[in-house]
Amino acid sequence: MKAGTPHPNPLPSGEREPSAREAGEGQAIVELHDVHQAFGHVEVLKGITFSVQKGGVVCIIGPSGSGKSTLLRCINGLVPIRSGSIRVADFEVHKLATDREKIALRKEVSMVFQQYNLFPHKTALDNVMMAPIHVLNEPRDEVRERALALLAKVGLASKRDAYPGELSGGQQQRVAIARSLAMRPEVMLFDEVTAALDPETVKEVLNTIRQLAREGMTCILVTHEMRFARELADEVLFTDGGTIVESGRPAELFDRPQKERTRAFLSQVL
Amino acid sequence: MKPAQASVLPVLLPVRAREAARSLRLSGGHGVALVAVFVLACGVAQAQAQPGAPSILETIWKWTPLLARGFVFNLAISFLAMAIGTLAGLFLGYAQISHLPPVAKTAKVLTHFFRNAPWLVLLFYCMFLLPFQVTILGLTIPIPDWTKATFGLALPVMANVSEIVRGAIQSIPTTQWEAAASLAFNRRQTMWMIIFPQCIKRMLPPWMNLYSILTMATVLASIVGVNEMMTLTQRALSAENRPGLLLAFYSYVLLWFFVYCYPIARWTVRLEARYAVNQ
């Protein structure tokens, strides 16, 4: 299930075969066109097309099992796609075949997970510092300074020497966000980052993301926080059964959903 | 545990899994039993002794320096076999999860072969298949029997370590791999910086267990004629030529091994309990 043919050119590759949509909007940094993905015979994504402008915030909502998380994993190349195309900045994600090519992409696209996935044998500060030092080969002192600033930014300067096991879920998630930010990515992917948290700590994490979005970070969020999506998103996508049922500006989608399925879903969760 | 009586409502009892595991390990009770056997054996031997013969304890004491030297040899074999086996096992275990099918397959076959082959058979193979000397560039290097025995014991250790490594690596949640991948770590970096350090904790208790087993297995080398404690005990017995000494001497040897392995077993149990809480 290798997507596309391996491309001989080293990365980053120049732009090629621009789609009609890109020509119309120009600034899109993430662009998916007719993406299909299946696990065995189970079709997970059945033709997903959308794009995200640089600095834009897109929220993906929808019932469990509608392929939201898989979609995010396709964007940073964790999961290969069957057909269609994904472009992130200058990377044709569906054409990346080798690990080296995927690593180049992942330096630009960071992901935050529902279960935080911090490295339990490293302190909060080390978790943040590891990737810039060993992946980007940046000088330790510089990285340390930046990591401390990032921990301060997510409100955890005092916890820098704590191990993940000693932190609450919300604190771990904020360290995970700092860890992703330390890579200075172009795009951040958030995979239901508040789903495992209790209502009080959800707020701390959402505040952190809100701040990021306002600073102009391109964010794609899979979320169940409808109010948050409404407040922050430039565009909301409602997915069900592997397709985008409806998309639009949050005010339109939440207040005047056009499709019956969207209405049914929103009436359940709002 | 007694079965609940009919009138008592069923209750969810606290989990007692740890206790079941511990009961298979060496315990202080085993030590007491061993000492009891030793004392009993000495008593019986003393009762059978001909008048005028030196007392049993005196005889054992007389041979102790020699036996101790043999025991040191056992330990040396165990250290070396463990070191060689662990080093080889680390590579073999890592090869087992390789993404290259031929490498993974070969490593699996090797692991399962050496893990399931009887230790004694492997030992004999090494004794009789390895040359007693090798000539490299005109230089003749003798291979003494104990080296061959060490190598023979290192083989099953290697296979067991290989399985310990594989199991530990695969017990780390795949989400750790995902997180590392999304931070642009490559596979080797992920393995050495993120996965493997987390494995060490999980590997330590089974590895120490394996060491205990290996230490006790070093006496197998006596069958192929290495001068370790068991061989020396047999020599001492034939020199004394008193059948009554048999049980006393062998239980004495057992005591030595118990004294050495018991602390390791206790430590393993403690480590296991500690890591079980942490994870």
Contacts between the chains, C-beta under 8 A, distances in Angstrom:
chain1	res1	chain2	res2	distance
A	76	B	182	5.8
A	78	B	178	6.2
A	78	B	181	6.1
A	78	B	182	6.5
A	99	B	186	6.0
A	99	B	187	6.5
A	100	B	186	7.7
A	102	B	181	7.8
A	103	B	184	4.7
A	103	B	185	7.9
A	103	B	186	5.9
A	104	B	184	7.9
A	106	B	181	6.8
A	106	B	182	5.9
A	106	B	183	7.1
A	106	B	184	4.0
A	107	B	184	4.8
A	109	B	182	7.8
A	110	B	182	6.6
A	110	B	183	7.2
A	111	B	182	4.0
A	113	B	175	6.6
A	113	B	178	7.1
A	113	B	179	6.4
A	113	B	182	8.0
A	115	B	175	5.9
A	117	B	175	4.7
A	117	B	176	6.3
A	117	B	178	6.7
A	117	B	179	3.6
A	118	B	179	7.7
A	119	B	176	7.0
A	119	B	179	7.4
A	119	B	180	7.9
A	119	B	194	5.5
A	119	B	198	7.7
A	120	B	198	6.5
A	121	B	197	4.9
A	121	B	198	5.3
A	130	B	183	7.5
A	130	B	193	6.9
A	131	B	183	4.1
A	131	B	184	6.5
A	131	B	185	6.7
A	134	B	185	7.1
A	134	B	189	5.9
A	134	B	193	6.6
A	135	B	183	6.6
A	135	B	184	4.7
A	135	B	185	5.9
A	135	B	189	7.4
A	165	B	278	7.2
A	179	B	183	7.1
A	180	B	182	7.9
A	180	B	183	7.5
A	183	B	183	6.5
A	183	B	184	7.0
